Amino acid sequence: MCAETATTPDYKSTLNLPQTDFPMRAGLPKREPDWLARWDRLRVYDRLREKEGRESFTLHDGPPYANGHLHIGHALNKILKDMVVRSRQMMGYNARYVPGWDCHGLPIEWKIEEKYRQKGRDKDAVPVLEFRQECRDFAAGWVDIQREEFQRLGITGNWDDPYLTMNHHAERVIAEEFQTFLMNGTLYQGSKPVMWSPVEKTALAEAEVEYHDRQVDAVWVKFPIVKTGLTSEKLDREIAARKTFLAAESSAYSPQEEAKNRRDLPLASTQVVIWTTTPWTLPSNRAICFGPDIAYGLYEVTETPEECWATKGDKYLIADNLVSEVMTAARLEHDQWTRVRDVAADELDDLACAHPLRSASDSCEWDFDVLLLPGDHVTDDAGTGFVHTAPAHGDDDYQIGLKHNLPMTYNVEADGTYRSDLPLFGGEAIIKPNGKPGGANKAVMDKLVEVEALLARKRITISDAHSWRSKAPVIRLNRPQWFAAIDRPVGDGQDTYGKTIRERALTSIDELVTWTPKTGRNRLYSMIENRPDWVLSRQRAWGVPLTCFTRKGAQPTDPDFLLRDAAVNARITEAFEAEGADAWYADGAKERFLAGDHNPDDYDQVFDILDVWFDSGSTHAFVLRDRADGTEDGIADVYLEGTDQHRGWFHSSMLQACGTKGRAPYRAVVTHAFTLDQKGNKMSKSLGNTIVPDEVVKQYGADILRLWVAQTDYVHDHRIGPEILKGVADSYRRLRNTMRFLLGSLPQTAPEKPADLPELEQWVLHRLAEIDLAVREGYKAYDFQTVFRTVFDFATLDLSAFYFDIRKDALYCDGETERRQASLWVLEQIYQRLTTWLAPILVFTMEEVWLERHPEDDASVHLQDMPDTPQDWRNDALAAKWQEIRTVRRAVTGALEIQRQDKTIGSSLEAAPVVHVSAEQAEILKTVPFEDICITSDLQITTDPSPAEAFRMLEADGVGVVFEKAHGQKCQRCWKILPDVGLHAHEGVCGRCNEALG
């Protein structure tokens, strides 16, 4: 602000120029670890817990798997959680966060098996307790690694005492929660199709499955009709009824019309055509389903080309809407087949077919009739309108089997091969151990060709289920499993929210839980509304076992099949508390737990393990209910995870808690979408477009990654990449510049509030009150993007580009004036709020800003609350006035910018523009020092009409600005050009500066 000349003193030292050691270059990668160490030394998280009289707020952490380094999804998730916890704490709550890990199950077990395979070791030959210990050690190692990686992101929480699903108490409670299902009657053993991984040899939950495109063989298969079931009497009645109908509809009833609609044309020599993309399931076929409302026809082949599996004279039953597609697949041109007649649904209901493999083997394996059955799941938008039905290999098929008492087949073993004694195909694999297709499909298709049962086949691409661990395809397979019945009345007498698990869950979704975004409600509701019973069992070794016993020789439907004994249950859980779930596998465990109350020889011990989603779904019990830092009612204020957890943790937690405590274990659910690369593509190592959190932290610092999260509309798919991070870093620099100005301008001790505040300072207080409300509402609504954008715009537009720009002159050049004191006091209010508003987001930077003015050994911004902001600072009338002032100011600065670009002036202080405004605007502008607001040395307000050469802006309607140069000399202290410069005691200064110099 000061110019040094040969004839005047150097006044620079007399100015109150900003003084701060706060650097513009943050150096976050190197400095952030020091702040982490400081927080650890200060016990910041523990000290916050010592604050009394606060309302509790608990975010319950969905446990990640302890089996690898963090990816960008982990970082997004944990940073969002951290912003929730920190913001609630700083808004006056006791906000607790207990991090946790999912330590059981296939993800970890699979890693140990991979190690065995590399060494040529047979996993099944390893003693189970030794194998389980290796899994435990593996998980513990990754817990330590991930904990350090999460902490490096600035995540606060009880890191010294996280929850682990493999801790003894956790395993005890998981077993207890399972025993609740055992005792309340919702547990049962059944045999139905489940998602099955032949590679991993276990059932999978829907959440453990992902869908990928893969090529499969689609086949059109002929099932010859062997029974029509149509009596001559019924046929005569129907023909008569049809004649009567047609006679009423048309006077021209012809013999041809009668022939077209007669149903006495033989169907016994006809074949029903089915379509399937799983030829390997055909040996398990037990029925064919048709759609009662679908139009079907009888079609005859009139000519056949070469290399065609159809034969001239063949008659097929096919849905009318699909016949062209079927005949094209069979390589038949449109003139090589004809429609014979309609086939009504009630006629189909009377049919039965032979299995196409009936004549392929000397055995009686397929020597049964295949019934045609109505099914609401059948459509005519693909296939043939007839659905091959194998109750062992599909949900709809299974339900049809139950309804019509169809036999269940057990043709496929756990490893994905046909049972060895299955005729023709024994030992063939559907999926090989390496996840590749086996020979089952080819063997079945070859045999169908041999017996002339194949009409067509085609290689197509479908979206198919794969295990997200082994990446191998999964199949639907009927295996004896343990289920939780979600429509069976729960026997605990609690019916506040419903009698069944499904009823309780749906009631919880609508009445007890708030959803962010609201579409999350619809997604989970539809999933639970339509889901089947919960498959609880897994055929693995690492996890909490299903702690129950079954009576030998009893059937699952027998009342005494399951041993339900509270004393036995208690002995099991006591052992688990002391020794962990390994106690179930110890020698003599059955005798120990039955303990003389029951004859061990009468019972089998179940060795399946629980679905890991049951483990994580139970965490509300051993974290929220049992821990001192849990909640009084065992219910979390919020669960926050990715949207995929609607079918995962949100889902399993809901089902599990509704089975044991009668309601959802959470009051709110927040979901985030997926992170894509900066072009909008899914991240993939093979594409080389992944963003690793550790690399971002090393290049930019964790605060930049946190700022990216805060700027992200996380409820929708969002992007990250090098260019995006550069933009985030630029926003950070602009914000850091604002904080640097504050630190440089403020004294070390807080200024006193003056008696009166100028209007400009009153306007700033109004904005602080507005923004404080918006920030608190945004944080409460988990809307971090709006919080940051609101604060950022205030800091850069309202402060740096407006208020600071105007008040620099008073702060630097005024003496101890009330104006300067007012500005300093307002800067203090800004500082207190900016640092605390932003602390949940920029945890390291706001700590640095805080320590610049509070260097005490035990100081931390994270021990502070957001200061109360008096709502009587709000002054809407004043805000409206200053909105008008800023509008006119933009016109003035626009006009001066043109002069600056033309090099007519170098600084706005060289100008004294004439501003033409309306009478109403003039009345407003004359109440404020408008020349100071426009940062000019002088300025004239006039209501005269604007001359033609005046500068105008669309957004400042009615305002015209005529440029004039300021008259006088340049003050060598404040640089204003004023007529009184040189007329005072101090050489070369204006009157204001002369007074400041004393």
Secondary structure by P-SEA (a helix, b strand, c coil): cccccccccccccccccccccccccccccccaaaaaaaaaaaaaaaaaaaccbbbbbbbbbccccccccccaaaaaaaaaaaaaaaaaaaaccbbbbbbbbbcccaaaaaaaaaaaaaaccccccccaaaaaaaaaaaaaaaaaaaaaaaaaacccccccbbbbcccaaaaaaaaaaaaaaaaaccbbbbbcccccccccccccccccbbbbbbbbbbbbbbbbbccccccaaaaaaaaaaaaaaaaaacccccaaaaaacccccccccbbbbbbbccccccccccbbbbbccbbbbbbbbccccccccccccbbbbbccccaaaaaaaaccccccccccccccaaaaaabbbccccccccccccccccbbbbbbcccccccccccccccccccaaaaaaaaaaccccccccccccccccccccccccccccccccccaaaaaaaaaaaaaccccbbbbbbccccccccccccccccccbbbbbbcccccccccccccccaaaaaaaaacccbbbcccaaaaaaaaaaaccccccccccccccccccccccccccccccccccccaaaaaaaaaaaaacccccccccaaaaaaaccccccccbbbbcccccaaaaaaaccccccccccccccccccccccccccccccaaaaaaaaaaaccccccccbbbbbbbbbccccccccccccccccaaaaaacccaaaaaaaaaaccccccccccaaaaaaaaaaaaaaaaaaaaaaaacccccccccccccaaaaaaaaaaaaaaaaaaaaaaacaaaaaaaaaaaaaccccccccccccccccccccccaaaaaaaaaaaaaaaaaaaaacccaaaaaaaaaaacccccccccccccccccccccccaaaaaaaaaaaaaaaaaaaaaaaaaaacccccccccbbbbbbcaaaaaaaaaccccccccccbbbbbcccccccbbbbcccccbbbbbbbbccccccccccccccccccccccccaaaaaaac
